[in-house]
Amino acid sequence: MNIASVIVDVAVRQTDRPFDYSIPDMWREVIQPGMRVIVPFGPRHVQGFVLSVKEEPESRKLKPIVEPMDIVPVLNEELLMLADWLTKESLCFKISALQVMLPAAMKAKYSKHIRTTGEAPLSPQMQTFLNGREEAPWEEASEAGLLPDVRKGVKDGSLDVIYAVRSKGRKKTVRMVKCVLPEAKLQEVIQSMPKNAIKQKEALQTFCGKEGEWLPLHETGISSAVARAIIQKEYVTEKQEEVYRDPLAGRTFTPDQPLLLTDIQQKAINPILEKIHEAAAQPFLLHGVTGSGKTEIYLQSISEVLAKGKEAIVLVPEISLTPQMTDRFKKRFGSEVAVLHSGLSTGEKYDEWRKISRKEVKVVVGARSAVFAPFENIGLIIIDEEHETSYKQEENPRYHARDVAIRRAQFYSCPVILGSATPSLESYARAQKGVYTLLTLDQRVNDRPLPTVDIIDMREELREGNRSMFSRDLFEKIKDRIEKGEQAVLFLNKRGYSSFIMCRDCGFVPECPNCDVSMTYHRHRHQLKCHYCGHEDTAPDKCPECQSEHIRHFGTGTQKVEEELLKLLPEARIIRMDVDTTGTKGAHERLLKQFGNKEADILLGTQMIAKGLDFPDITLVGVLSADTMLHLPDFRASEKTFQLLTQVSGRAGRHQLPGEVVIQTYTPEHYSIQLAADQHYGAFYEQEMMTRKMGGYPPFYYLALITVSHEEAIVASAEAAKIVANIKPELSPAAVILGPVASPISRINNRYRWQCLIKYKREPKLGETLKHVLEHYAKQGKSNGLMVSVDIHPYVLM
């Protein structure tokens, strides 16, 4: 095999195809599909992926591969096929589809060097700069202001610019030492050493009785200087041994035993076990109320898969769910489990990924990207909280983990379990049509009652003079829980101190200079921040427009709630969980551990506390503002509200103590709030399906969203209109095109945004048509600053 087809790491339309390279003789046995290689591409060296290896007569002149980056392929045959499918489905570049499957540590970085060629004399400036060296880093020349001289040197042939590829994947190693002397000889050496060599004697004593044993130097207590001395005297030898970074270091897991399943659980697990034994691909929708024991079904299904010598992937939506989930899986399966989520460092992710790749583990628990775990004998894929929108990636490739999981399960002929107390409408509709098999758990384990729910009309509270953010009912209940030594969870669907600040005299609201949104106020740094482009400003004390000092904070954020609570209940111990308090590594885990150890009475937080938490003493859940999501310009607003309220209510009364939920709202009559209070998914599904049918939205139609952005509004709107005019003739009359209109957030980062939405049922030509649109603008866009993106089955319409 002498030719390799390589896809290069240059994500532009023109390079989105394989290029052929010759394989030098010394690597003919080594190069295989799925490996990363370094190849010459134009003037530089870049990373590429080998897609196939073929035999061809050596008639054409091909550039040779520079060197392989891997000894064994990093992507197996199935993942290479999956990349083809992903490229087609999400209309992305092939290189993006391949890279999303690898940890960040394995994405290439390029370093540039300037090297003398010896073929022409150097300019005096370059001679002084290089000072006898043959090469120097590009950055050094840049800092010395010599780039024009470099350009001249490259033109006249005296200099060359070398691009080197560095992989960020650094293996972690430990220094190991071993005594090379036999035991008797070691004692002799210790006796004969001079009196003042105390440290060396002590060091050699460490090896007594450990003949031929390798010891980690950092555990022996021997200093580096002493180690160096006894190695130089050839009493001891050393080596570097590779070790894994352990994201769960310092935590102990007591093994647990499978629980006895209830009749309802047994009935739900039987069809899954059947498909595992038949090795048949089948998606199951496990619809179980909160606290109905879905996790135990996952664990026992996985045990069955491992007994057959196969592997399992478990996806969880939020990083905050991972610690509790990881604990459950580690207790059951011990060292068979690897963890992959965004809370790990780059090195930890790299090591966990290599454990999977080397078949050292059998179970992966992780967030969205763990669906690409490089297993080769998958027996089960589980997606917990399958309704979560975080399973959809919002940048290229715009894949949904559920679709990828079902695709991989077809290849390995294995079942997929989609679990949720509030399944997405699309999944439930598929289960109703028989595409998925519906399994239902309609009771909590041990017949524990669902919590009682009170809906509080905050308009009434206002009329009766209560201007606080807590209704009297909720406040009394919080007080009562603190007195009883029980715990409460308060949920607020926002972050920051308050939504925005406003001048009460002239109505001025500070807006982001780059985006059409008001800035969010963050109290601890007295700052205004744009959550879209990251722009920051100091919050004004006077109105910049009318100089009035009546600047008020409007809306409610987690920091503000915490302050208000401490004013009313100074004795309350509060843990706040939001983006600001969980920014550091391991923060989620630390805060949840403190709460679990009863170091706080109240857990106050945003969406990250709504699901998955399971603590015995939570008997009260308060939702401070149920309306925040209801009024967004998004057809899924009611569904998201219903899901969130049901999930957060489900945190209460999961163990012995009964639970209560208080939902505060300004629209108590809305069906999503009423039905969430009753945890009545069936009635919500019927009602919402009617609304979706009337509006022509999923699951009755598929959607595709085209977004056009440019620095000038008129250019963006004109190009969006052109795109609509071009695609209309290619689609059937049944397709509906809405727009073009300005996006709900019409400007982000100084770029104006226009969008159009296509609703369709069956459009065989749609993929091809949209691909042509992207290709057309990829050629033009770079020169005129226009950006066009396409999202098939979008989840974010803002």
C-alpha positions in Angstrom: 0.0 0.0 0.0 1.8 3.1 -1.1 -0.8 5.9 -1.3 -2.7 7.5 1.6 -5.9 9.5 1.2 -5.6 12.3 3.8 -8.1 15.0 4.9 -6.1 18.0 6.1 -6.6 20.2 9.1 -7.7 23.3 7.1 -11.4 23.9 7.7 -12.3 25.7 4.5 -14.6 24.6 1.7 -11.8 24.2 -0.9 -9.9 21.6 1.2 -13.0 19.6 2.2 -11.9 16.6 0.3 -9.2 13.9 0.6 -5.7 14.7 -0.9 -3.4 11.8 -1.9 0.2 11.5 -0.5 2.8 8.9 -1.1 3.8 6.8 1.9 7.6 6.6 2.3 8.9 3.0 2.3 9.9 3.0 6.0 6.2 3.7 7.0 4.4 1.4 4.6 3.7 -1.2 7.3 2.8 1.5 9.8 0.3 3.9 8.1 -3.4 2.8 8.6 -6.8 4.5 8.2 -7.8 6.5 11.3 -4.2 7.7 12.1 -3.1 11.3 12.3 -0.2 12.2 10.1 1.9 15.3 9.3 1.8 16.3 5.7 3.1 19.1 3.5 0.3 21.4 2.4 1.4 24.4 0.4 4.3 26.1 2.2 3.6 24.5 5.6 3.2 21.3 7.4 -0.2 20.5 8.8 -2.0 17.6 10.6 -4.2 15.3 8.7 -6.3 12.2 9.1 -5.7 9.1 7.0 -9.1 8.0 5.5 -7.9 5.1 3.4 -4.7 3.5 2.1 -4.5 2.2 -1.4 -2.1 0.6 -4.0 -1.5 2.6 -7.1 1.2 2.6 -9.8 3.8 5.2 -8.8 3.4 7.2 -12.0 2.1 10.5 -10.6 4.3 12.7 -8.6 2.9 12.9 -5.1 4.3 14.7 -2.0 5.3 12.2 0.7 3.9 12.1 4.2 6.3 13.9 6.6 5.7 11.6 9.5 2.9 9.7 11.4 1.7 11.2 14.7 0.3 8.0 16.0 1.5 4.4 16.4 -2.0 3.0 16.3 -5.1 4.5 14.7 -7.0 7.0 17.0 -10.3 6.5 15.1 -11.6 3.1 14.3 -13.4 2.1 11.1 -16.8 2.7 12.6 -15.9 6.2 13.8 -14.6 7.0 10.3 -17.9 5.9 8.8 -19.8 7.9 11.5 -17.8 11.0 10.4 -19.1 10.6 6.8 -22.6 10.4 8.1 -22.1 13.4 10.4 -20.6 15.5 7.6 -23.7 14.8 5.5 -26.3 15.3 8.2 -25.0 18.5 9.8 -23.5 20.0 6.6 -20.1 20.5 8.2 -16.6 20.0 7.0 -15.2 16.5 7.2 -12.3 17.7 9.3 -14.7 19.2 11.9 -16.5 15.9 12.1 -13.3 14.0 12.7 -11.9 16.4 15.3 -15.1 16.5 17.4 -14.4 12.8 18.1 -11.0 13.5 19.8 -10.2 15.2 23.1 -8.9 18.7 22.9 -5.4 17.6 23.8 -5.1 15.8 20.5 -5.9 18.7 18.3 -2.8 20.0 16.7 -1.0 23.3 17.5 1.4 24.7 15.0 4.7 26.4 15.9 6.7 28.5 13.3 10.5 28.7 13.1 12.8 30.8 10.9 15.7 28.8 9.4 18.7 29.9 7.3 19.0 28.1 4.0 22.7 28.8 3.4 21.8 29.6 -0.3 22.1 33.4 -0.1 23.8 35.9 2.2 21.7 37.1 5.2 20.9 40.8 5.7 23.0 42.5 8.5 19.9 42.8 10.7 19.2 39.0 10.4 22.9 38.2 11.0 22.8 40.2 14.3 19.5 38.6 15.3 20.4 35.0 14.6 23.9 35.5 16.1 25.3 32.2 14.7 22.1 30.2 15.2 20.6 28.2 12.3 17.0 28.7 13.4 15.0 30.9 15.8 11.3 30.9 16.9 9.0 33.1 14.8 7.7 34.9 17.9 11.2 36.1 18.7 11.6 37.7 15.3 8.2 39.1 15.6 8.9 40.7 19.0 12.2 42.1 17.6 10.1 43.8 14.8 12.0 41.9 12.1 9.0 40.4 10.1 9.7 42.7 7.1 13.3 41.4 7.0 12.0 37.8 7.3 9.7 38.4 4.3 12.7 39.8 2.3 14.8 36.8 3.3 12.2 34.3 2.2 11.9 36.2 -1.1 15.7 36.3 -1.8 16.1 32.6 -0.6 18.3 33.2 2.4 15.5 32.2 4.9 12.9 29.6 5.1 9.8 29.5 7.4 9.3 26.0 9.0 5.8 25.1 10.3 6.1 22.4 13.0 3.1 20.5 14.4 3.0 20.0 18.2 0.4 17.8 19.7 -1.0 19.2 23.0 -1.4 15.7 24.4 1.3 15.4 27.0 1.6 12.1 28.8 2.2 12.4 32.5 5.2 10.5 33.8 6.6 9.6 37.2 10.3 9.1 38.0 10.8 5.5 39.2 14.0 4.2 40.9 15.4 0.7 41.6 18.5 -0.5 43.5 20.7 -2.6 41.2 22.7 -4.2 44.0 21.9 -7.6 45.5 20.7 -7.4 49.1 24.1 -8.5 50.6 26.1 -6.1 48.5 23.7 -3.3 49.4 24.4 -3.8 53.2 28.1 -3.8 52.4 28.0 -0.5 50.5 26.0 1.1 53.3 28.6 0.0 55.9 31.5 1.2 53.9 30.1 4.7 53.2 31.9 7.7 54.9 30.2 9.0 58.1 29.2 12.4 56.5 27.2 10.7 53.7 24.2 10.5 56.0 21.5 11.3 53.4 22.9 8.8 50.9 23.0 6.1 53.5 19.4 6.8 54.5 18.4 6.8 50.8 20.0 3.3 50.3 18.3 2.0 53.5 15.0 2.6 51.7 15.8 -0.2 49.2 16.6 -2.8 51.9 14.3 -5.8 51.5 13.1 -4.4 48.1 15.5 -6.1 45.7 14.6 -5.6 42.1 11.5 -3.5 43.0 10.7 -0.2 41.2 9.7 2.6 43.6 8.1 6.0 42.7 10.8 8.6 43.7 8.3 11.0 45.2 7.0 8.3 47.6 10.5 7.4 48.9 11.3 10.8 50.5 14.7 10.8 48.7 15.6 14.3 47.4 16.5 14.8 43.7 20.1 15.8 44.6 20.6 12.6 46.7 19.0 10.5 44.0 21.3 12.0 41.4 24.4 11.1 43.5 23.4 7.5 44.1 22.5 7.1 40.4 25.9 8.5 39.4 27.6 6.0 41.7 25.6 3.3 39.8 24.0 1.9 43.0 20.5 2.8 41.7 19.0 3.1 38.2 16.0 5.2 37.1 13.2 5.3 34.5 10.2 7.5 33.6 6.9 5.6 33.9 3.7 6.9 32.3 0.8 7.3 34.7 -2.8 8.5 34.3 -4.0 11.8 35.8 -7.0 10.6 37.9 -9.9 13.1 38.0 -11.3 11.2 41.0 -8.0 11.0 43.0 -8.5 11.1 46.7 -12.1 9.8 46.6 -13.0 6.4 47.9 -16.0 4.4 46.6 -17.6 1.7 48.8 -18.8 -1.0 46.4 -22.6 -1.4 46.5 -24.9 -4.3 45.6 -27.7 -4.3 43.0 -31.1 -3.3 44.6 -34.1 -5.6 44.4 -36.2 -4.2 41.6 -39.9 -3.3 42.1 -42.5 -5.1 39.9 -42.8 -1.9 37.8 -39.0 -1.6 37.4 -38.8 -5.3 36.5 -41.5 -4.9 33.9 -39.6 -2.0 32.3 -36.2 -3.7 32.3 -37.3 -7.0 30.8 -37.6 -5.7 27.1 -34.2 -4.1 27.5 -32.5 -7.3 28.7 -34.2 -9.2 25.9 -32.6 -6.9 23.2 -29.2 -7.1 25.0 -29.3 -10.9 24.7 -30.6 -10.8 21.1 -28.0 -8.2 20.2 -30.7 -6.1 18.5 -30.7 -2.4 17.8 -33.8 -0.8 19.5 -34.3 2.6 21.0 -36.3 2.6 24.3 -37.9 5.6 25.8 -37.9 5.1 29.6 -40.5 7.6 30.9 -40.3 7.5 34.7 -41.5 10.1 37.2 -38.8 11.8 39.3 -37.6 9.3 41.9 -38.9 6.2 40.2 -35.6 4.4 40.1 -34.4 4.9 36.5 -30.7 4.9 37.5 -31.0 1.4 39.0 -32.4 0.2 35.7 -29.4 1.7 33.9 -27.0 0.0 36.4 -28.5 -3.5 36.1 -28.8 -3.2 32.3 -25.1 -2.3 32.2 -24.2 -5.3 34.4 -25.8 -7.5 31.9 -23.8 -5.9 29.0 -20.5 -6.3 30.9 -21.3 -10.0 31.6 -21.5 -10.4 27.8 -18.0 -8.9 27.5 -19.3 -5.7 25.9 -19.1 -2.0 26.7 -21.5 0.8 27.7 -21.8 4.6 27.2 -23.8 6.7 29.6 -24.5 10.3 28.8 -25.6 12.9 31.4 -26.6 16.4 30.4 -24.9 18.7 32.9 -21.5 18.7 34.5 -23.2 19.2 37.8 -25.0 15.8 37.5 -21.7 14.0 36.8 -20.4 13.8 40.4 -23.5 12.1 41.7 -23.9 9.9 38.6 -20.1 9.0 38.7 -20.4 8.0 42.3 -23.3 5.6 41.6 -21.4 4.0 38.7 -18.0 3.9 40.5 -19.6 2.2 43.4 -21.2 -0.5 41.2 -18.4 -1.0 38.6 -15.2 0.4 40.3 -12.2 0.8 38.0 -14.2 -0.2 34.9 -15.5 3.4 34.7 -14.0 6.3 32.8 -15.4 9.9 33.2 -15.5 12.5 30.3 -16.9 16.0 30.9 -16.0 19.6 30.5 -15.0 20.0 34.2 -11.8 17.9 33.7 -8.5 19.5 32.7 -7.2 18.9 29.2 -4.7 16.4 30.5 -7.3 14.5 32.5 -9.6 14.2 29.5 -6.7 13.0 27.4 -5.9 10.3 29.9 -9.5 9.1 30.3 -9.8 9.0 26.5 -6.6 6.8 26.3 -8.0 4.4 28.9 -11.1 3.9 26.7 -9.0 3.6 23.6 -6.7 1.0 25.2 -9.7 -1.0 26.4 -8.8 -0.6 30.0 -12.3 0.4 31.0 -15.8 -0.9 30.0 -18.1 2.0 30.9 -17.9 5.7 30.1 -20.0 8.3 32.0 -19.9 11.7 30.4 -21.5 14.7 28.8 -22.4 15.1 25.1 -19.0 14.4 23.5 -18.7 11.1 25.4 -21.0 9.7 22.7 -17.9 9.4 20.5 -16.0 7.2 23.0 -13.7 5.0 20.9 -15.2 1.6 22.0 -15.3 -1.2 19.5 -17.8 -3.5 21.1 -20.7 -1.4 22.4 -23.6 -3.3 24.0 -25.7 -0.4 25.3 -26.0 3.4 25.1 -27.9 5.3 27.7 -29.0 9.0 27.5 -30.2 10.2 30.8 -32.5 13.3 30.9 -32.9 12.9 27.1 -35.0 16.0 26.8 -32.1 18.3 27.7 -31.1 20.8 25.0 -27.4 20.6 26.0 -27.2 17.3 24.0 -27.3 19.5 20.9 -24.0 21.1 19.9 -24.5 24.7 18.9 -21.3 25.1 16.8 -20.1 23.0 13.9 -20.6 20.1 13.7 -24.2 20.8 14.9 -25.0 17.2 16.0 -27.5 15.9 18.5 -26.1 13.2 20.8 -29.3 11.3 20.6 -29.0 10.9 16.8 -25.4 9.9 17.0 -26.2 7.3 19.8 -28.9 5.7 17.7 -26.6 5.7 14.6 -23.8 3.9 16.6 -26.3 1.5 18.2 -27.4 0.4 14.7 -23.8 -0.4 13.7 -23.3 -2.4 16.9 -26.8 -3.9 17.0 -27.5 -2.8 20.5 -30.3 -1.1 22.4 -30.4 2.7 23.3 -32.2 3.8 26.5 -33.5 7.4 26.4 -34.5 8.2 30.0 -36.5 11.2 31.3 -39.4 12.2 33.6 -40.3 14.8 30.9 -39.4 13.4 27.5 -39.0 15.8 24.6 -42.2 16.0 22.5 -40.3 14.6 19.5 -39.2 11.5 21.4 -42.6 10.9 23.0 -44.3 11.3 19.6 -41.8 8.7 18.1 -42.7 6.3 21.0 -46.4 6.8 20.3 -45.8 5.9 16.6 -43.8 2.8 17.6 -40.4 4.1 16.3 -39.2 3.9 19.9 -40.5 1.3 22.5 -42.1 3.1 25.4 -41.4 1.9 28.9 -43.2 3.6 31.8 -42.4 4.0 35.5 -45.4 5.8 36.9 -44.7 5.5 40.6 -41.8 6.5 42.9 -39.8 3.7 44.4 -41.5 2.2 47.6 -44.7 4.0 46.6 -43.3 7.3 48.1 -45.8 10.1 47.3 -44.9 12.8 44.8 -44.5 16.2 46.6 -47.5 18.4 47.1 -47.4 21.5 45.0 -48.7 25.0 45.7 -49.0 27.6 43.0 -48.7 31.1 44.3 -50.0 34.0 42.3 -47.5 36.8 42.8 -49.9 39.4 41.5 -52.0 38.8 44.6 -49.0 39.1 46.8 -48.2 42.5 45.2 -51.8 43.7 45.7 -51.6 42.8 49.3 -48.5 44.9 49.8 -45.8 42.1 49.8 -43.0 43.6 47.7 -40.5 40.9 48.7 -39.3 38.3 46.2 -40.7 35.6 48.6 -44.4 35.0 48.9 -45.5 34.8 52.6 -46.2 31.1 52.1 -42.8 30.2 50.8 -41.1 32.4 53.5 -43.0 30.6 56.3 -42.1 27.2 54.9 -38.3 28.1 54.5 -38.3 29.2 58.2 -40.1 26.0 59.3 -37.5 23.8 57.5 -34.6 25.6 59.1 -36.1 25.1 62.6 -36.7 21.4 61.9 -33.1 20.9 60.6 -34.4 19.9 57.1 -33.1 21.3 53.8 -34.6 23.5 51.1 -33.8 24.1 47.4 -34.5 27.5 45.9 -34.5 27.7 42.2 -34.1 30.8 40.0 -33.9 30.6 36.3 -31.2 33.3 35.9 -27.7 34.3 36.8 -26.1 37.6 37.9 -27.3 40.0 40.5 -30.2 41.5 38.6 -31.2 41.4 35.0 -30.4 45.1 34.1 -30.1 48.5 35.6 -32.3 51.4 34.7 -32.6 55.1 35.4 -35.9 55.9 37.1 -35.9 59.5 35.9 -35.3 59.1 32.1 -35.7 55.3 31.6 -32.1 54.8 30.3 -30.9 51.2 30.3 -27.2 50.5 29.6 -26.9 48.3 26.5 -23.9 46.4 25.1 -22.1 48.6 22.5 -21.6 45.5 20.3 -24.9 43.6 20.7 -28.6 44.6 20.8 -29.1 43.4 24.4 -29.1 45.1 27.8 -26.1 44.5 29.9 -26.4 42.2 33.0 -25.4 43.5 36.4 -22.9 41.4 38.5 -22.8 42.7 42.1 -19.5 41.2 43.5 -17.4 43.2 41.0 -20.0 46.0 40.6 -19.9 45.3 36.9 -22.1 45.2 33.8 -21.5 42.3 31.5 -22.8 41.2 28.1 -23.6 37.5 28.2 -23.3 37.3 24.3 -19.9 38.8 23.4 -18.4 39.1 26.9 -18.0 43.0 26.9 -17.6 44.4 30.4 -18.1 47.9 31.9 -18.2 49.3 35.4 -21.7 49.9 36.5 -22.5 53.7 36.6 -23.6 55.4 39.9 -25.2 58.2 37.9 -27.3 58.0 34.8 -25.0 58.7 31.8 -27.9 60.4 30.0 -29.5 62.7 32.6 -27.0 62.6 35.5 -29.7 61.4 37.9 -28.7 59.3 40.8 -31.9 57.2 40.7 -30.3 54.2 39.1 -32.3 51.0 40.1 -31.5 47.3 39.6 -34.4 45.5 37.9 -35.1 41.8 37.8 -33.8 39.3 40.3 -30.5 37.3 40.2 -29.1 34.6 42.5 -26.8 37.0 44.4 -29.7 39.4 45.1 -31.9 36.5 46.4 -29.0 35.4 48.7 -28.7 38.9 50.2 -32.5 39.3 50.7 -32.6 35.9 52.4 -29.8 36.7 54.8 -31.6 40.0 55.7 -34.8 38.1 56.6 -33.1 34.9 58.0 -29.7 35.8 59.2 -29.3 32.4 60.8 -29.7 30.6 57.4 -26.7 28.8 55.9 -26.9 29.2 52.1 -24.9 27.6 49.3 -25.3 29.4 46.0 -24.7 27.5 42.8 -24.6 29.5 39.6 -22.1 30.3 36.9 -20.2 32.7 39.2 -19.7 30.3 42.1 -18.9 27.2 40.0 -16.3 28.6 37.6 -13.4 26.9 39.3 -12.4 23.2 38.8 -14.2 20.8 41.1 -16.5 23.6 42.4 -19.8 21.7 41.6 -18.6 18.7 43.5 -17.4 20.6 46.5 -20.6 22.6 46.9 -22.8 19.6 46.5 -20.7 17.6 49.0 -21.1 20.5 51.5 -24.8 20.4 51.0 -24.9 16.6 51.3 -22.9 16.9 54.6 -25.6 19.3 55.9 -23.2 22.2 56.1 -26.1 24.4 54.7 -29.9 24.7 55.0 -30.6 26.2 51.6 -29.2 25.4 48.2 -29.9 28.3 45.9 -29.2 28.0 42.3 -29.9 28.3 38.6 -30.7 25.5 36.1 -27.8 23.4 37.2 -29.6 22.4 40.4 -32.9 21.5 38.7 -32.1 17.8 37.9 -30.4 14.7 39.1 -29.8 15.9 42.8 -30.8 13.2 45.3 -30.5 14.2 48.9 -32.5 12.6 51.7 -33.3 15.8 53.7 -34.6 18.1 50.9 -38.3 18.5 51.9 -39.0 21.9 50.3 -38.4 23.2 46.8 -39.2 26.8 46.0 -39.4 28.1 42.4 -39.0 31.9 42.6 -40.0 32.9 39.1 -41.7 30.2 37.0 -42.3 32.7 34.1 -38.8 33.6 33.1 -38.7 31.2 30.1 -42.4 31.3 29.2 -42.3 34.5 27.3 -39.2 33.9 25.2 -39.6 34.0 21.4 -39.3 30.2 21.1 -41.9 27.6 20.2 -40.4 25.3 22.9 -40.9 27.9 25.7 -43.9 26.1 27.3 -42.2 22.7 27.0 -39.0 24.0 28.6 -41.0 25.6 31.4 -43.0 22.4 32.0 -39.8 20.2 32.0 -37.9 22.5 34.3 -40.7 22.8 36.9 -41.3 19.1 36.9 -37.6 18.3 37.3 -37.0 20.8 40.0 -40.2 19.7 41.9 -38.8 16.2 41.7 -35.9 17.1 44.0 -38.3 17.1 47.0 -39.3 14.2 49.2 -37.2 11.5 47.5 -36.5 9.5 50.7 -38.4 9.0 54.0 -39.5 12.6 54.6 -42.5 13.9 52.5 -41.8 16.9 50.1 -43.5 20.2 49.4 -43.1 22.5 46.3 -44.0 26.2 46.1 -44.1 27.7 42.6 -44.3 31.5 42.4 -45.6 32.9 39.2 -47.3 35.9 37.6 -49.2 33.6 35.1 -50.6 30.9 37.3 -53.3 30.0 34.7 -50.8 28.9 32.0 -51.2 25.2 31.2 -47.5 24.4 31.5 -47.4 25.6 35.1 -50.7 24.0 36.1 -49.8 20.6 34.6 -46.2 20.7 36.0 -47.7 21.2 39.5 -49.7 17.9 38.9 -46.7 16.2 37.3 -49.2 15.3 34.6 -47.0 14.7 31.5 -49.8 13.0 29.5 -52.1 16.0 29.6 -49.3 18.4 28.9 -48.3 16.3 25.8 -51.8 16.4 24.4 -52.2 20.1 24.9 -48.8 21.0 23.6 -49.2 18.7 20.5 -52.3 20.6 19.6 -50.5 23.9 19.8 -47.6 22.6 17.7 -49.9 21.2 15.1 -51.6 24.5 14.7 -48.3 26.3 14.4 -46.7 23.7 12.2 -43.7 23.0 14.4 -41.9 19.8 15.4 -42.7 17.0 15.8 -45.2 17.6 12.9 -42.5 19.4 10.8 -38.7 19.4 10.6 -36.9 22.7 10.8 -33.8 24.2 9.2 -32.5 27.6 10.3 -30.4 29.8 8.0 -28.6 32.7 9.7 -26.8 35.5 7.8 -24.6 38.0 9.5 -22.6 41.0 8.3 -21.3 44.3 9.8 -23.9 46.2 7.8 -27.6 45.5 8.3 -28.5 46.3 4.7 -26.0 43.7 3.3 -27.2 41.0 5.8 -30.9 41.6 4.9 -30.3 41.7 1.1 -28.2 38.5 1.1 -30.8 36.7 3.3 -33.5 37.7 0.8 -31.3 36.4 -2.1 -30.8 33.0 -0.4 -34.6 32.6 0.1 -35.2 33.5 -3.6 -32.6 30.9 -4.6 -33.8 28.0 -2.4 -37.6 28.4 -3.0 -37.6 26.9 -6.5 -35.7 23.8 -5.2 -38.2 22.9 -2.5 -41.7 21.3 -2.9 -44.8 23.5 -2.4 -45.4 21.7 1.0 -42.3 23.4 2.5 -42.9 26.6 4.4 -40.2 29.4 4.4 -40.6 32.0 7.1 -38.6 35.2 6.6 -36.1 36.5 6.1 -36.5 38.6 9.2 -34.1 40.2 11.7 -33.0 37.6 14.4 -34.6 38.1 17.8 -31.2 39.3 19.0 -30.5 41.4 15.9 -26.9 42.3 16.6 -24.1 40.3 18.3 -20.5 41.4 18.4 -21.2 44.2 16.0 -22.6 41.9 13.3 -26.2 42.3 12.2 -28.1 39.0 12.0 -31.0 38.0 9.7 -32.5 34.6 9.6 -35.0 32.4 7.8 -36.7 29.3 9.0 -37.7 26.4 6.7 -40.4 24.0 7.9 -40.6 20.8 5.9 -41.7 17.1 6.1 -39.9 15.4 3.2 -37.5 17.4 1.1 -35.0 15.0 -0.6 -33.2 18.0 -2.2 -32.9 20.2 0.9 -29.5 18.9 2.1 -27.9 19.4 -1.4 -29.5 22.8 -1.8 -28.3 24.1 1.5 -24.8 22.7 0.9 -24.7 24.7 -2.4 -25.7 27.8 -0.5 -22.8 27.3 2.0 -20.3 26.5 -0.7 -21.3 29.7 -2.7 -20.9 31.9 0.4 -17.7 30.1 1.5 -16.1 31.3 -1.8 -17.5 34.9 -1.5 -17.8 35.4 2.2 -14.2 35.8 3.1 -13.7 38.8 0.9 -16.9 40.7 1.8 -17.2 39.7 5.5 -20.5 37.8 5.1 -21.1 34.8 7.3 -23.8 32.2 6.6 -24.6 29.3 8.8 -27.2 26.5 8.6 -28.6 24.6 11.6 -30.7 21.5 10.8 -33.2 20.7 13.6 -32.2 23.9 15.6 -32.8 24.2 19.3 -31.8 27.8 19.7 -33.8 30.2 17.5 -32.5 33.4 19.1 
